[in-house]
Amino acid sequence: MRVEIEGEPVCVARVDNEVFAVGDTCSHANVSLAEGEIVGYDIECWLHGSRFDLRTGIPDTPPAVVSLPTYLVTMVDDMAVIERKK
């Protein structure tokens, strides 16, 4: 799912019972990652197939080589509270 936090696009994804948030824009192709597929703990860019680890934002496969910003996710009463990591 794509949301905006303080004007920045963020991709929020659930893997089993965990919720993760990373920058929504692929660092290689400048497209929305929220439109991609989740494979394990990776989100795959739908355009060129780069995969990013949802836990760290680090690209796992080329062509992307630049990491995504990551966000802290805290669950409060079944709602995700998302804050940019410092």
N, C-alpha and C positions, 0 to 999 in steps of 0.2 A: 504494500500500500504506500502511496506517495502522500506525504503531508508537508506542510511548510512550518518551519520553526524560525522565528525572527527573520523571515524573508528568505530563508535557505531551504531548498528542496531536500527532503529526507526520505529515505526508503526504510519503512518499518516492516519487519518480517518475523514471523513466528516459526520456530523449529521445535516441534514437540511442545513442551510446556515453557519454552524460553522465548523471549521477545528481544530482538536486536534492532538497532537503528544505525544506519550508515548514510553518508551523503548519497543522494539519489542520482547524481550525474556520473556516468562512466568516465573515468579519467583518460580513456583512450579515444572514445568516439563522441563524447558530449551528448549522450542520449539517456533517457530515464531507465534506471535499473529496475524500478518497480514493475516494469513491463516484462522483466526477465523471469527465468525459472529458478526455483530454489532446488539445489542439489546438495543434500547433506547440510553442511553449514556454509555453503557457498551460494551466492546469488550470481547467476550467469547473465551477462549482457546479451540481449537478444540480437544485437547487430553483428558483432564479430566474435562472440563466444568467450570473451574474457570472463574469468570467474574471480570473485572477491570473497574473502573469508568474512562472514558477517560478524564474527567475534572481534576481529582486529582491523578490518578494512584493507588488509594487504592482498594484492592480486596474487592468485594462485596459478593462473595461466596467462600466457601472452594473448593478444598483443599489448595489453595494459601492463605498465610497470610502476605507475604512481598509485600510492595508497589512497583510500577514501577517508574522509573524516569520520570519526566514530562518536557515538553518543551513549551516555549512561541511560539505562532504562530501568526504572523502578516501578514495580506493580503496586498500585494502591487501590484496593476494592475493585479488582478486575479492570482497572484503567491503567494504561501505560503513561507514566510521567517520564518525559524525555528531556535530557539536558546534555548540552555539548560537553565533551570531555575537555579538561583543561590541560 
